[in-house]
């Protein structure tokens, strides 16, 4: 494979650590994982049991996707998956510090939650439910209903979610295109924003291009 590598395997005292890129598509990640296990690390697949820790970065995956990772590794010789871990998504410090409301729970069909400021929902927005905010909307969960950020005209507002599969998104006066035109199907946390009056979707790791946020360095 000559293209960019998305998986790094490190040996530690306890066994192996698989570091998986949190930006590429999940299907691409699985293809590379299969390739590395079958072709690149045959020398590791004999002898005593080797414990494997899988690190996903900020990628949020379903239980089904975790099981696909476990099965791919489990089928190779003596590798035993000990853990599959994701880091919690980084919620940026809001520039103006204005009126951030934090809620936990589920916004169900028929319910509308309105807030003057920025909203962090630690839960799901179900189909038929609505979030309406003058600032940003962050959903640490599945966003499957209608979300309207910057509804009083704040075009720099964004809408972010761990799983972005809405019935409709609105930012200021701009309404999203049909979901099947822009949903990536990726498991990475994504956000919607306006660019020259057109709504676009990108991975949360790219938010620093729009916002002047502190840079996080890792040792």
VEXRO-846479 format. One line per field, with one value per atom (N, C-alpha, C): x, y, z negated; atom name; residue in one letter; residue number from 1. Coordinates in Angstrom, 1 decimal. Layout:
<sites>
u = X;...
v = Y;...
w = Z;...
site = CA;...
code = A;...
pos = NUM;...
</sites>
This chain:
<sites>
u = 0.9;0.0;0.9;0.8;1.6;1.0;-0.3;-1.0;-0.7;-1.3;-1.1;-1.5;-0.7;-1.1;-2.0;-3.1;-4.1;-4.0;-3.1;-3.1;-1.6;-1.3;0.0;-0.1;0.9;0.9;2.2;2.0;3.1;3.2;4.4;4.6;4.9;4.2;4.3;4.5;4.8;5.0;3.8;2.6;1.4;1.0;1.6;1.2;1.4;0.3;0.3;-0.8;-0.5;-1.5;-1.7;-3.0;-3.3;-3.9;-3.2;-3.7;-4.3;-5.6;-6.4;-6.8;-6.5;-6.8;-8.3;-8.6;-10.0;-10.6;-9.9;-10.4;-10.8;-10.2;-10.6;-11.9;-12.4;-13.7;-13.5;-14.5;-14.4;-14.1;-14.7;-14.5;-13.0;-12.4;-11.0;-10.1;-10.5;-9.8;-9.8;-10.9;-11.1;-10.3;-10.2;-9.4;-7.9;-7.5;-6.1;-5.8;-6.7;-6.5;-6.3;-7.2;-7.1;-5.8;-5.4;-4.1;-2.9;-2.9;-1.7;-1.7;-2.8;-2.9;-2.4;-2.8;-2.5;-1.2;-0.7;0.6;1.8;1.5;2.7;3.2;2.4;2.8;2.6;3.0;2.9;3.8;4.9;5.9;5.2;4.1;3.5;2.5;2.1;0.9;1.3;2.4;2.7;3.2;3.1;3.6;2.5;2.8;1.8;0.8;-0.3;-1.3;-0.7;-1.1;-0.7;-1.9;-1.9;-3.1;-3.0;-4.1;-4.2;-5.1;-4.7;-5.5;-5.7;-7.0;-7.3;-7.7;-7.0;-7.3;-7.8;-9.0;-9.8;-9.7;-8.9;-8.8;-10.2;-10.7;-12.0;-13.1;-12.8;-13.8;-14.8;-16.1;-17.2;-17.7;-17.8;-18.2;-19.4;-20.1;-21.2;-20.7;-21.6;-21.2;-20.9;-21.7;-21.5;-20.1;-19.7;-18.4;-17.3;-17.5;-16.5;-16.3;-17.5;-17.4;-16.7;-16.8;-16.1;-14.6;-14.2;-12.8;-12.3;-13.1;-12.7;-12.5;-13.5;-13.5;-12.3;-11.9;-10.8;-9.5;-9.4;-8.1;-8.1;-9.3;-9.4;-9.1;-9.4;-9.2;-7.7;-6.8;-5.4;-4.6;-4.2;-3.3;-3.6;-2.7;-2.8;-3.1;-3.7;-4.0;-5.4;-5.4;-6.6;-6.9;-8.1;-8.5;-8.9;-8.1;-8.4;-9.4;-9.2;-10.1;-10.1;-11.3;-11.4;-12.0;-11.1;-11.5;-11.5;-12.4;-12.5;-12.3;-11.6;-11.5;-12.8;-13.2;-14.4;-14.2;-15.2;-15.0;-14.7;-13.8;-13.4;-14.5;-15.1;-16.0;-15.3;-15.2;-14.3;-14.9;-14.0;-14.4;-15.1;-16.2;-17.0;-16.3;-16.2;-15.5;-16.0;-17.3;-17.8;-18.2;-18.2;-18.6;-20.0;-20.8;-22.2;-23.1;-23.8;-25.0;-25.0;-24.0;-24.0;-24.9;-25.9;-26.8;-26.5;-26.3;-26.0;-27.2;-27.6;-28.7;-28.4;-29.0;-28.9;-30.2;-30.3;-31.6;-31.9;-33.1;-33.6;-34.7;-34.5;-35.6;-36.4;-37.6;-38.4;-39.3;-39.9;-40.8;-41.9;-42.1;-43.1;-42.6;-41.4;-40.8;-39.9;-40.0;-39.1;-38.4;-37.1;-36.2;-35.7;-36.0;-35.5;-34.6;-33.5;-32.6;-31.9;-31.8;-31.1;-29.6;-28.8;-27.4;-26.9;-25.9;-25.3;-25.9;-26.1;-26.7;-25.8;-25.6;-24.9;-25.9;-26.3;-27.2;-26.4;-26.4;-25.7;-26.8;-27.1;-28.2;-28.6;-29.7;-30.2;-31.3;-31.3;-32.5;-33.2;-34.3;-35.1;-35.8;-36.1;-36.9;-38.2;-38.6;-39.8;-39.5;-38.3;-37.9;-37.2;-37.1;-36.5;-35.7;-34.5;-33.6;-33.6;-33.8;-33.8;-33.0;-31.9;-30.9;-30.5;-30.1;-29.6;-28.1;-27.4;-26.0;-25.7;-24.7;-24.3;-25.1;-25.1;-25.8;-24.7;-24.5;-23.6;-24.4;-24.4;-25.2;-24.2;-24.0;-23.1;-24.0;-24.4;-25.3;-25.8;-26.9;-27.5;-28.4;-28.1;-29.0;-29.8;-31.1;-31.9;-33.2;-33.3;-34.5;-34.1;-34.8;-34.5;-33.7;-32.6;-31.8;-31.7;-32.0;-31.9;-31.0;-29.7;-28.8;-28.8;-28.4;-28.3;-29.6;-30.8;-32.1;-32.4;-31.7;-31.9;-30.9;-30.3;-29.4;-27.9;-27.5;-26.1;-25.5;-25.0;-24.6;-23.3;-22.5;-21.3;-21.6;-22.9;-23.2;-23.0;-22.8;-22.6;-23.5;-23.7;-24.4;-23.5;-23.2;-22.3;-22.9;-22.6;-23.2;-22.2;-22.3;-21.6;-22.0;-23.4;-24.0;-24.9;-24.6;-25.3;-26.2;-27.4;-28.4;-29.7;-29.8;-31.0;-32.1;-33.3;-34.3;-34.1;-33.6;-33.3;-32.4;-31.4;-30.6;-30.9;-30.8;-30.9;-29.9;-29.2;-28.3;-28.7;-29.1;-29.6;-30.8;-30.8;-31.9;-31.7;-30.6;-30.2;-30.7;-31.4;-31.9;-31.0;-30.7;-29.8;-30.4;-29.5;-29.9;-30.5;-31.1;-31.6;-30.5;-30.7;-29.7;-28.8;-29.4;-28.6;-27.6;-27.6;-26.6;-25.4;-25.5;-24.3;-23.9;-24.7;-24.3;-23.1;-22.1;-20.9;-21.0;-21.8;-21.8;-20.7;-19.8;-18.6;-19.0;-18.3;-18.6;-18.0;-17.1;-16.5;-17.5;-17.3;-18.1;-18.0;-19.2;-19.2;-19.9;-19.7;-20.5;-20.9;-22.0;-22.5;-22.2;-21.9;-21.6;-21.9;-21.9;-22.2;-20.9;-20.8;-19.7;-20.2;-20.2;-20.7;-22.2;-22.9;-24.4;-24.8;-23.8;-24.1;-23.8;-24.7;-24.4;-23.5;-22.4;-21.5;-21.3;-20.7;-20.4;-19.0;-18.4;-17.0;-16.8;-15.6;-15.3;-15.0;-15.3;-15.1;-13.7;-12.7;-11.3;-10.9;-11.8;-11.5;-12.1;-12.7;-13.4;-12.4;-11.1;-10.2;-10.0;-10.4;-10.3;-11.2;-12.4;-13.4;-13.3;-12.8;-12.8;-11.4;-11.1;-9.8;-9.7;-9.4;-9.4;-8.0;-7.8;-6.4;-6.1;-4.8;-4.3;-3.9;-4.4;-4.1;-3.0;-1.9;-0.7;-0.7;-0.4;-0.3;1.2;1.5;2.9;3.2
v = -1.2;0.0;1.2;2.0;3.2;4.5;4.5;5.7;5.9;7.0;7.3;6.2;5.9;4.9;5.5;4.7;5.2;4.4;3.4;2.6;2.4;2.7;2.5;1.4;0.5;-0.6;-0.4;-0.3;-0.1;-1.2;-1.7;-2.7;-2.0;-2.5;-2.0;-3.2;-3.0;-4.1;-5.0;-4.4;-5.2;-6.0;-5.6;-6.3;-5.3;-5.1;-4.2;-3.1;-1.9;-0.8;-0.5;-0.6;-0.2;1.2;2.1;3.5;3.7;4.0;4.1;5.6;6.0;7.4;7.7;8.8;9.1;10.0;10.2;11.1;10.4;9.2;8.5;7.8;7.3;6.6;5.2;4.7;3.5;2.3;2.3;1.2;1.1;2.3;2.4;1.9;2.2;1.8;0.3;-0.3;-1.8;-2.5;-1.9;-2.5;-2.5;-1.4;-1.3;-2.2;-2.3;-3.2;-4.6;-5.1;-6.4;-6.7;-5.7;-5.8;-5.9;-5.1;-5.1;-6.4;-6.9;-8.1;-9.3;-9.3;-10.5;-10.4;-9.2;-9.1;-8.6;-7.7;-6.9;-7.4;-8.2;-8.6;-10.1;-10.9;-12.3;-12.8;-12.1;-12.5;-12.4;-11.7;-11.5;-12.6;-13.4;-14.2;-15.7;-15.9;-17.2;-17.0;-18.1;-18.0;-17.7;-17.2;-16.9;-15.8;-15.8;-14.8;-13.4;-12.5;-11.1;-10.2;-9.4;-8.6;-7.3;-6.9;-5.7;-4.7;-3.5;-2.3;-1.5;-1.2;-0.4;1.0;2.0;3.4;4.0;4.6;5.2;6.7;7.3;8.8;9.3;10.3;10.9;10.2;9.2;8.5;7.8;8.1;7.4;6.3;5.1;3.9;3.2;2.5;1.7;0.4;-0.3;-1.6;-2.6;-2.4;-3.3;-3.1;-1.8;-1.5;-2.0;-1.9;-2.4;-3.9;-4.6;-6.0;-6.4;-5.6;-5.8;-5.7;-4.7;-4.6;-5.8;-6.2;-7.4;-8.6;-8.8;-10.0;-10.0;-8.9;-8.8;-9.2;-8.7;-9.0;-10.4;-10.8;-12.1;-13.3;-13.0;-14.1;-14.3;-13.4;-13.5;-14.1;-15.4;-16.0;-15.8;-15.3;-15.2;-13.9;-13.0;-11.6;-11.6;-11.0;-11.0;-9.5;-9.0;-7.6;-7.5;-6.6;-6.3;-5.1;-4.1;-2.9;-2.2;-1.5;-0.6;0.7;1.8;3.0;4.2;5.1;6.4;7.5;8.5;9.7;10.5;11.1;12.0;13.1;13.5;14.6;15.9;16.7;18.0;19.0;19.6;20.7;22.0;22.8;24.0;25.0;25.8;26.9;27.9;28.4;29.3;30.7;31.3;32.5;33.6;33.8;34.9;34.5;33.2;32.7;33.0;33.3;33.7;32.5;32.4;31.7;30.3;29.4;28.0;27.2;26.6;25.7;24.3;23.5;22.1;21.3;20.4;19.5;18.1;17.2;15.7;15.1;14.1;13.5;13.3;13.1;12.8;13.8;14.5;15.3;14.5;14.2;13.2;13.9;13.1;13.6;14.5;15.6;16.5;17.6;17.4;18.3;19.3;20.6;21.6;22.3;22.3;23.0;24.2;25.4;26.7;27.3;27.9;28.5;29.8;30.8;32.0;31.9;31.5;31.3;30.0;29.4;28.1;26.9;25.8;24.6;23.4;22.7;21.4;20.4;19.5;18.4;17.1;16.6;15.3;14.2;13.8;12.9;12.9;12.4;12.3;13.3;13.7;14.4;13.5;13.0;12.0;12.6;11.8;12.3;12.9;14.1;14.8;15.8;15.7;16.7;17.9;19.0;20.2;20.9;21.4;22.2;23.6;24.6;26.0;26.9;27.4;28.2;29.4;30.5;31.7;31.5;30.6;30.4;29.0;28.3;27.0;25.9;24.8;23.6;22.4;21.8;20.6;19.5;18.3;17.2;16.0;15.6;14.5;13.2;12.8;11.8;11.8;11.2;11.2;12.3;13.1;14.2;13.7;13.3;12.7;13.6;14.7;15.5;16.8;17.9;19.2;20.1;20.6;21.6;22.9;24.0;25.3;26.2;26.5;27.3;28.7;29.7;31.1;31.6;31.2;31.5;33.0;33.8;35.2;35.9;35.2;35.8;35.6;34.8;34.6;33.5;33.9;33.0;32.2;32.7;31.9;30.8;30.6;29.5;28.1;27.1;25.7;24.8;23.6;22.5;21.3;20.7;19.6;18.4;17.2;16.0;14.8;13.9;12.7;11.8;11.8;11.1;12.1;12.6;13.6;13.0;12.7;12.2;12.8;14.2;14.9;14.8;15.1;15.3;16.6;17.6;18.9;19.7;20.5;21.4;22.8;23.8;25.2;26.0;26.9;27.9;29.2;30.1;31.4;31.2;31.8;31.6;30.5;29.8;28.7;27.4;26.7;25.3;24.3;23.2;22.2;21.6;21.1;20.2;18.9;18.1;16.8;16.0;15.3;14.6;13.7;13.0;12.0;12.7;14.0;14.7;15.0;15.1;15.5;14.6;13.7;12.8;11.9;11.8;11.1;9.6;9.3;7.9;7.6;8.6;8.3;8.4;7.7;7.7;8.8;9.6;10.7;11.8;12.6;13.7;14.7;15.3;16.2;17.5;18.5;19.8;20.4;21.1;21.9;23.3;24.0;25.5;26.1;27.4;28.1;28.6;28.5;29.0;29.7;31.0;31.9;31.5;31.4;31.2;29.7;28.8;27.4;26.6;25.7;24.8;23.7;23.4;22.4;21.6;20.4;19.4;19.1;19.1;18.7;18.0;17.3;16.6;17.7;17.3;18.2;18.7;17.8;18.1;19.3;19.7;20.8;22.1;22.1;23.3;24.5;24.2;25.3;26.1;25.6;26.5;27.6;27.4;28.5;29.3;28.7;29.3;29.5;30.6;30.8;30.1;28.8;28.0;27.7;27.4;27.0;25.7;25.5;24.3;23.3;22.1;21.1;20.2;20.2;19.4;18.2;17.1;15.8;15.4;14.9;14.5;13.2
w = 0.0;0.0;0.0;1.0;1.1;0.6;0.5;0.0;-1.5;-2.0;-3.4;-4.3;-5.3;-6.3;-7.4;-7.7;-8.7;-10.0;-10.0;-11.2;-11.6;-12.9;-13.5;-14.5;-14.5;-15.5;-16.3;-17.7;-18.6;-19.6;-19.8;-20.9;-22.2;-23.2;-24.6;-25.5;-26.8;-27.7;-27.8;-27.7;-27.9;-26.6;-25.5;-24.2;-23.0;-22.3;-21.2;-21.3;-20.8;-20.7;-19.2;-18.8;-17.4;-17.5;-16.8;-16.7;-15.4;-15.4;-14.2;-13.9;-12.7;-12.3;-12.5;-13.1;-13.3;-12.2;-11.1;-10.1;-8.8;-8.5;-7.3;-7.4;-6.3;-6.3;-7.0;-7.7;-8.4;-7.5;-6.3;-5.4;-5.0;-4.7;-4.4;-5.5;-6.7;-7.9;-8.0;-7.8;-7.9;-6.9;-5.7;-4.6;-4.9;-5.5;-5.8;-7.0;-8.0;-9.1;-8.7;-7.8;-7.2;-6.5;-5.7;-5.0;-5.9;-6.9;-7.9;-8.6;-9.0;-9.8;-9.0;-7.7;-6.8;-6.2;-5.9;-5.2;-5.9;-6.8;-7.4;-8.7;-9.4;-10.8;-11.1;-10.1;-10.2;-11.4;-11.6;-12.7;-14.1;-14.2;-15.5;-15.8;-14.8;-14.9;-15.3;-15.9;-16.5;-17.9;-18.7;-20.0;-21.0;-22.2;-23.2;-22.8;-23.6;-23.3;-23.4;-22.5;-22.5;-22.7;-23.8;-24.1;-23.2;-22.7;-21.8;-22.4;-22.4;-22.8;-21.5;-21.2;-20.0;-20.4;-19.9;-20.2;-18.9;-19.1;-17.9;-17.8;-18.7;-18.7;-19.1;-18.4;-18.7;-17.9;-17.1;-16.3;-17.2;-17.0;-17.7;-16.9;-17.4;-16.6;-17.3;-16.6;-17.1;-17.6;-18.4;-18.9;-17.7;-16.7;-15.5;-14.9;-14.8;-14.2;-15.1;-16.4;-17.4;-17.2;-17.0;-16.8;-15.5;-14.4;-13.2;-13.4;-14.2;-14.5;-15.3;-16.3;-17.1;-16.3;-15.4;-14.6;-13.6;-13.0;-12.1;-12.8;-14.1;-14.8;-15.4;-15.8;-16.5;-15.5;-14.3;-13.3;-12.9;-13.4;-13.1;-14.2;-14.1;-15.0;-16.5;-17.2;-18.7;-19.2;-18.4;-18.9;-19.6;-20.8;-21.6;-22.0;-21.5;-21.8;-23.2;-23.9;-25.3;-25.5;-24.6;-24.7;-23.4;-23.2;-22.0;-22.6;-22.5;-23.2;-22.3;-22.5;-21.8;-22.9;-22.5;-23.3;-23.2;-24.3;-24.2;-23.3;-22.5;-21.5;-22.3;-21.7;-22.3;-21.9;-22.9;-22.7;-22.9;-21.8;-21.9;-22.9;-23.4;-24.2;-23.3;-23.6;-22.8;-22.9;-21.7;-21.6;-22.5;-22.6;-23.4;-24.8;-25.1;-26.4;-26.8;-25.8;-26.1;-26.4;-27.5;-27.7;-27.2;-27.6;-27.1;-28.1;-27.5;-28.2;-28.0;-29.1;-29.0;-29.5;-28.6;-29.0;-28.7;-29.5;-29.3;-29.1;-28.2;-28.0;-26.5;-26.2;-24.8;-24.4;-23.3;-22.8;-21.8;-22.2;-21.5;-20.4;-19.6;-18.6;-19.2;-18.5;-19.0;-20.0;-20.5;-21.5;-20.8;-21.2;-20.7;-21.9;-21.8;-22.8;-22.2;-22.8;-22.3;-23.3;-22.9;-23.8;-23.1;-23.9;-23.5;-23.9;-22.9;-23.2;-22.6;-23.1;-22.6;-23.4;-22.8;-23.4;-23.3;-24.4;-24.4;-24.9;-24.0;-24.4;-24.5;-25.7;-26.0;-25.9;-24.7;-24.5;-23.0;-22.7;-21.3;-21.0;-19.7;-19.1;-18.2;-18.6;-17.8;-16.6;-15.6;-14.5;-15.0;-14.5;-14.9;-16.0;-16.7;-17.7;-17.0;-17.8;-17.2;-18.2;-17.8;-18.6;-17.9;-18.7;-18.1;-19.0;-18.4;-19.2;-18.4;-19.1;-18.5;-18.2;-18.9;-18.7;-18.1;-18.6;-18.2;-18.8;-18.1;-18.7;-18.6;-19.8;-19.9;-20.5;-19.8;-20.3;-20.5;-21.7;-22.0;-22.0;-20.8;-20.6;-19.2;-18.9;-17.5;-17.3;-16.2;-15.8;-14.6;-14.8;-13.8;-13.5;-14.2;-14.0;-13.3;-13.6;-13.0;-14.0;-13.5;-14.3;-13.5;-14.3;-13.7;-14.6;-14.1;-14.8;-14.2;-15.1;-14.6;-14.0;-14.6;-14.0;-14.0;-14.8;-14.7;-13.8;-12.9;-11.9;-12.0;-13.0;-13.3;-12.3;-11.2;-10.1;-10.4;-11.4;-11.8;-12.8;-13.1;-14.0;-13.3;-14.1;-13.6;-14.3;-13.7;-14.3;-14.2;-15.4;-15.4;-16.2;-15.8;-16.4;-16.3;-17.3;-17.2;-16.0;-15.8;-14.6;-14.0;-12.8;-12.1;-11.0;-11.4;-10.4;-10.6;-10.3;-10.6;-9.5;-9.9;-8.9;-8.2;-8.9;-8.3;-9.2;-8.6;-9.4;-8.8;-9.7;-9.3;-10.1;-9.4;-10.0;-9.5;-10.5;-10.1;-9.2;-8.0;-7.0;-6.0;-6.1;-5.1;-5.5;-4.7;-4.9;-4.2;-4.9;-4.3;-3.1;-2.2;-1.1;-1.6;-0.7;-1.2;-1.8;-2.9;-3.7;-2.9;-1.9;-1.1;-0.2;-0.1;0.7;0.0;-1.4;-2.1;-3.2;-3.6;-4.7;-4.3;-5.0;-4.6;-5.0;-6.1;-6.6;-7.5;-7.7;-8.5;-10.0;-10.8;-12.3;-13.0;-12.4;-13.0;-13.3;-14.4;-14.8;-13.7;-13.2;-12.1;-12.5;-11.7;-12.0;-10.7;-10.7;-9.6;-9.8;-8.7;-8.8;-7.4;-7.4;-6.2;-5.5;-4.2;-3.4;-2.2;-2.3;-1.2;-0.9;-2.0;-1.9;-1.6;-1.5;-1.2;-2.5;-2.9;-4.0;-3.6;-4.4;-4.1;-5.4;-5.2;-6.3;-6.4;-7.6;-7.7;-9.0;-9.2;-10.4;-11.5;-12.7;-13.8;-14.0;-13.6;-13.7;-12.8;-11.9;-11.0;-11.4;-12.6;-13.1;-13.3;-13.6;-13.8;-12.6;-11.4;-10.2;-10.3;-11.0;-11.1;-12.3;-13.4;-14.7;-15.2;-15.9;-16.4;-17.8;-17.7;-18.9;-19.4;-20.7;-21.1;-20.5;-20.1;-19.6;-20.7;-20.6;-21.6;-21.1;-21.9;-21.6;-22.5;-21.9;-22.7;-22.8;-24.0;-24.2;-23.4
site = N;CA;C;N;CA;C;N;CA;C;N;CA;C;N;CA;C;N;CA;C;N;CA;C;N;CA;C;N;CA;C;N;CA;C;N;CA;C;N;CA;C;N;CA;C;N;CA;C;N;CA;C;N;CA;C;N;CA;C;N;CA;C;N;CA;C;N;CA;C;N;CA;C;N;CA;C;N;CA;C;N;CA;C;N;CA;C;N;CA;C;N;CA;C;N;CA;C;N;CA;C;N;CA;C;N;CA;C;N;CA;C;N;CA;C;N;CA;C;N;CA;C;N;CA;C;N;CA;C;N;CA;C;N;CA;C;N;CA;C;N;CA;C;N;CA;C;N;CA;C;N;CA;C;N;CA;C;N;CA;C;N;CA;C;N;CA;C;N;CA;C;N;CA;C;N;CA;C;N;CA;C;N;CA;C;N;CA;C;N;CA;C;N;CA;C;N;CA;C;N;CA;C;N;CA;C;N;CA;C;N;CA;C;N;CA;C;N;CA;C;N;CA;C;N;CA;C;N;CA;C;N;CA;C;N;CA;C;N;CA;C;N;CA;C;N;CA;C;N;CA;C;N;CA;C;N;CA;C;N;CA;C;N;CA;C;N;CA;C;N;CA;C;N;CA;C;N;CA;C;N;CA;C;N;CA;C;N;CA;C;N;CA;C;N;CA;C;N;CA;C;N;CA;C;N;CA;C;N;CA;C;N;CA;C;N;CA;C;N;CA;C;N;CA;C;N;CA;C;N;CA;C;N;CA;C;N;CA;C;N;CA;C;N;CA;C;N;CA;C;N;CA;C;N;CA;C;N;CA;C;N;CA;C;N;CA;C;N;CA;C;N;CA;C;N;CA;C;N;CA;C;N;CA;C;N;CA;C;N;CA;C;N;CA;C;N;CA;C;N;CA;C;N;CA;C;N;CA;C;N;CA;C;N;CA;C;N;CA;C;N;CA;C;N;CA;C;N;CA;C;N;CA;C;N;CA;C;N;CA;C;N;CA;C;N;CA;C;N;CA;C;N;CA;C;N;CA;C;N;CA;C;N;CA;C;N;CA;C;N;CA;C;N;CA;C;N;CA;C;N;CA;C;N;CA;C;N;CA;C;N;CA;C;N;CA;C;N;CA;C;N;CA;C;N;CA;C;N;CA;C;N;CA;C;N;CA;C;N;CA;C;N;CA;C;N;CA;C;N;CA;C;N;CA;C;N;CA;C;N;CA;C;N;CA;C;N;CA;C;N;CA;C;N;CA;C;N;CA;C;N;CA;C;N;CA;C;N;CA;C;N;CA;C;N;CA;C;N;CA;C;N;CA;C;N;CA;C;N;CA;C;N;CA;C;N;CA;C;N;CA;C;N;CA;C;N;CA;C;N;CA;C;N;CA;C;N;CA;C;N;CA;C;N;CA;C;N;CA;C;N;CA;C;N;CA;C;N;CA;C;N;CA;C;N;CA;C;N;CA;C;N;CA;C;N;CA;C;N;CA;C;N;CA;C;N;CA;C;N;CA;C;N;CA;C;N;CA;C;N;CA;C;N;CA;C;N;CA;C;N;CA;C;N;CA;C;N;CA;C;N;CA;C;N;CA;C;N;CA;C;N;CA;C;N;CA;C;N;CA;C;N;CA;C;N;CA;C;N;CA;C;N;CA;C;N;CA;C;N;CA;C;N;CA;C;N;CA;C;N;CA;C;N;CA;C;N;CA;C;N;CA;C;N;CA;C
code = X;X;X;X;X;X;X;X;X;X;X;X;X;X;X;X;X;X;X;X;X;X;X;X;X;X;X;X;X;X;X;X;X;X;X;X;X;X;X;X;X;X;X;X;X;X;X;X;X;X;X;X;X;X;X;X;X;X;X;X;X;X;X;X;X;X;X;X;X;X;X;X;X;X;X;X;X;X;X;X;X;X;X;X;X;X;X;X;X;X;X;X;X;X;X;X;X;X;X;X;X;X;X;X;X;X;X;X;X;X;X;X;X;X;X;X;X;X;X;X;X;X;X;X;X;X;X;X;X;X;X;X;X;X;X;X;X;X;X;X;X;X;X;X;X;X;X;X;X;X;X;X;X;X;X;X;X;X;X;X;X;X;X;X;X;X;X;X;X;X;X;X;X;X;X;X;X;X;X;X;X;X;X;X;X;X;X;X;X;X;X;X;X;X;X;X;X;X;X;X;X;X;X;X;X;X;X;X;X;X;X;X;X;X;X;X;X;X;X;X;X;X;X;X;X;X;X;X;X;X;X;X;X;X;X;X;X;X;X;X;X;X;X;X;X;X;X;X;X;X;X;X;X;X;X;X;X;X;X;X;X;X;X;X;X;X;X;X;X;X;X;X;X;X;X;X;X;X;X;X;X;X;X;X;X;X;X;X;X;X;X;X;X;X;X;X;X;X;X;X;X;X;X;X;X;X;X;X;X;X;X;X;X;X;X;X;X;X;X;X;X;X;X;X;X;X;X;X;X;X;X;X;X;X;X;X;X;X;X;X;X;X;X;X;X;X;X;X;X;X;X;X;X;X;X;X;X;X;X;X;X;X;X;X;X;X;X;X;X;X;X;X;X;X;X;X;X;X;X;X;X;X;X;X;X;X;X;X;X;X;X;X;X;X;X;X;X;X;X;X;X;X;X;X;X;X;X;X;X;X;X;X;X;X;X;X;X;X;X;X;X;X;X;X;X;X;X;X;X;X;X;X;X;X;X;X;X;X;X;X;X;X;X;X;X;X;X;X;X;X;X;X;X;X;X;X;X;X;X;X;X;X;X;X;X;X;X;X;X;X;X;X;X;X;X;X;X;X;X;X;X;X;X;X;X;X;X;X;X;X;X;X;X;X;X;X;X;X;X;X;X;X;X;X;X;X;X;X;X;X;X;X;X;X;X;X;X;X;X;X;X;X;X;X;X;X;X;X;X;X;X;X;X;X;X;X;X;X;X;X;X;X;X;X;X;X;X;X;X;X;X;X;X;X;X;X;X;X;X;X;X;X;X;X;X;X;X;X;X;X;X;X;X;X;X;X;X;X;X;X;X;X;X;X;X;X;X;X;X;X;X;X;X;X;X;X;X;X;X;X;X;X;X;X;X;X;X;X;X;X;X;X;X;X;X;X;X;X;X;X;X;X;X;X;X;X;X;X;X;X;X;X;X;X;X;X;X;X;X;X;X;X;X;X;X;X;X;X;X;X;X;X;X;X;X;X;X
pos = 1;1;1;2;2;2;3;3;3;4;4;4;5;5;5;6;6;6;7;7;7;8;8;8;9;9;9;10;10;10;11;11;11;12;12;12;13;13;13;14;14;14;15;15;15;16;16;16;17;17;17;18;18;18;19;19;19;20;20;20;21;21;21;22;22;22;23;23;23;24;24;24;25;25;25;26;26;26;27;27;27;28;28;28;29;29;29;30;30;30;31;31;31;32;32;32;33;33;33;34;34;34;35;35;35;36;36;36;37;37;37;38;38;38;39;39;39;40;40;40;41;41;41;42;42;42;43;43;43;44;44;44;45;45;45;46;46;46;47;47;47;48;48;48;49;49;49;50;50;50;51;51;51;52;52;52;53;53;53;54;54;54;55;55;55;56;56;56;57;57;57;58;58;58;59;59;59;60;60;60;61;61;61;62;62;62;63;63;63;64;64;64;65;65;65;66;66;66;67;67;67;68;68;68;69;69;69;70;70;70;71;71;71;72;72;72;73;73;73;74;74;74;75;75;75;76;76;76;77;77;77;78;78;78;79;79;79;80;80;80;81;81;81;82;82;82;83;83;83;84;84;84;85;85;85;86;86;86;87;87;87;88;88;88;89;89;89;90;90;90;91;91;91;92;92;92;93;93;93;94;94;94;95;95;95;96;96;96;97;97;97;98;98;98;99;99;99;100;100;100;101;101;101;102;102;102;103;103;103;104;104;104;105;105;105;106;106;106;107;107;107;108;108;108;109;109;109;110;110;110;111;111;111;112;112;112;113;113;113;114;114;114;115;115;115;116;116;116;117;117;117;118;118;118;119;119;119;120;120;120;121;121;121;122;122;122;123;123;123;124;124;124;125;125;125;126;126;126;127;127;127;128;128;128;129;129;129;130;130;130;131;131;131;132;132;132;133;133;133;134;134;134;135;135;135;136;136;136;137;137;137;138;138;138;139;139;139;140;140;140;141;141;141;142;142;142;143;143;143;144;144;144;145;145;145;146;146;146;147;147;147;148;148;148;149;149;149;150;150;150;151;151;151;152;152;152;153;153;153;154;154;154;155;155;155;156;156;156;157;157;157;158;158;158;159;159;159;160;160;160;161;161;161;162;162;162;163;163;163;164;164;164;165;165;165;166;166;166;167;167;167;168;168;168;169;169;169;170;170;170;171;171;171;172;172;172;173;173;173;174;174;174;175;175;175;176;176;176;177;177;177;178;178;178;179;179;179;180;180;180;181;181;181;182;182;182;183;183;183;184;184;184;185;185;185;186;186;186;187;187;187;188;188;188;189;189;189;190;190;190;191;191;191;192;192;192;193;193;193;194;194;194;195;195;195;196;196;196;197;197;197;198;198;198;199;199;199;200;200;200;201;201;201;202;202;202;203;203;203;204;204;204;205;205;205;206;206;206;207;207;207;208;208;208;209;209;209;210;210;210;211;211;211;212;212;212;213;213;213;214;214;214;215;215;215;216;216;216;217;217;217;218;218;218;219;219;219
</sites>
